[in-house]
């Protein structure tokens, strides 16, 4: 289950701006009917949405208020959580200081925020301890590394290693 959630996070981290250019090749037929219905309730003013599906989640990719977002729905059509890019400067200052000190040889590639729907027990990352429904994920890369690493940042500024992207 963690692997599925991790795959979703990785997809969100490496998703390109191609969606905004309408060149995203998502298969609209794969999303569940319930996910599409609940999406309309959760995001009533969104007219353009593209869908992807993996073994566990339907993923809606859309733009809201100028921000490219990803919403993940379980088989029952319940919203599990959303992700979107944020500025690195949006992280708590203590987290930025920790990252600058411990990962000084790394370049920040991308920062996303994951908003977990706490009332949905089928979380994207059920094995990741969440003290808050908001968590940040930062991808970092060093010149001598082929794959970036992912850090998890809690709202209180605590930084922890999450995963190496493969």
N, C-alpha and C positions, 0 to 999 in steps of 0.2 A: 504494500500500500504506500509506503514511503517513497518507493521508487517511482510510482505513478505521479505522486505529487511533485517529486523532484524533477521529473520529466516536464511537467507543466511549468514549473518555475524556470527551467532551462529554456523552454520554448519562449516564454515571455521575455527572458533576458536576451535571447538572440533574434527575436522578431525584429524585422527591419521596418523602415518607414514605407515600404512598398504598399502596404495597405492603404495609406493615404493617397497613393497614386493609382489606386484601383488595379494594381498588378498582383495582388495577393490571390493565390490559387486555392482557396479553401473550398472544400466540398460541402455545399449547403445542404446536401441530403443526409449527412451523417448525424446532425444534432437531433436529440429527442424532441418529440412534440411538446412534452411538458416543459422542457428547458426553454423552448421558443415562446410558449405561453407565459411562463413566469418572467422571462426577460422583458416582455411587453409590459408587465405589471411593475417590474423593478425599475425599468428605464423607459417610461412611456413616451418620451419625446424623441427617442432615437429612431430615425427612419432607415439609416443604412447600417446594416450589421452583416458580418460574414461569420460563418460557423465552421468549426473544426470539431472533430470527435476523436477521442482515444478510448481505451478500454473502460475508463471509469467516468470521464467527464465530457460534457459538451462545452466548448469554449466559444464565447461570443467575442468578436473583435469589432470594436466600434470607436467612434470619436465622440467624446462628450465635452462640451465647452472648450474645444480645441485640443483636448488631450486624448491621445490614443490609449484605449483601455482594453483590458481582457477581463471577462467575467466567466467564472467556471461554475457549471451546474452539474449536480449529481444525477443519477438515473431517475430519481423522483422529480427532477426539475427544480430542486431546491438550490438556491444560490449558496455555493460553498465559500466563495471569496472573489475579490477583484485585485488586479495588479495594474499599475501604471508607472511610467517613469517619473522620477522626481530629480531635482537638482541635488548634487552632492552636498551643497551648502544647506539643504533642508534637514540634514542629519543633525542630531544633537551635537553641540560643540565638543563635549567630552568624547564622543565617538570619533569625531574627525581628528582630535588630538591623538587618541589611541592608534588609529589607523596610520596617521602620519609618522608616529614613533615606531610602531611594530612592522609596518609595511612600507618603509621609506624607499625601497628599491622597486616599488610597484607603481603602475599607472592606473588610475581609476578609469574604468571603461564605461560603467553604467551603474545607475542606482535606481532601484524600483522600490515601491512600497506595496506590501501585501496587506489587504484589509480582509481579515477573516470574519466570516459570519459566525459568531460564537453560538448562536442558537441552532446552527446546523451541525449535528454531531459527526457528519461525514466530511471532516475537514480535508483540505488539500494535503496538508502535512501532518497527519495524525500522530506521528512519532516525534515531532518537534515540539518541545515544551514552549507553550505560549503563555505569557503572563498578561499579555495585552492582545487586543484584536488587531493592532497595527504593528507590523514588523517591516523593517527595511532590509534589503539585500543588495550588497555591493559587489560587483565583479571587478577584480583587479588582475592585472597581468604584468609579469616581469619580462624583460627582453629575452631572457634565456629560457622562458617557458613557452611551450606550445599552446597549452590550454590555460584559461583564466581560473582563478579560484574565487569562491563565493563566500562572503562574510555575511553573517546575520547581525543586524543591529537592532536592539530593543529600544523602545521609546525613552528609557532612562539612560541611554548611552552605552549600555553594555555591548561589547563587541565579541563575537565568537566565530570560529571557523565553521562553515556550513558544509561545503563540498568543493571538490575539484570538478570542473566541467570536463566532460569527455566527448 
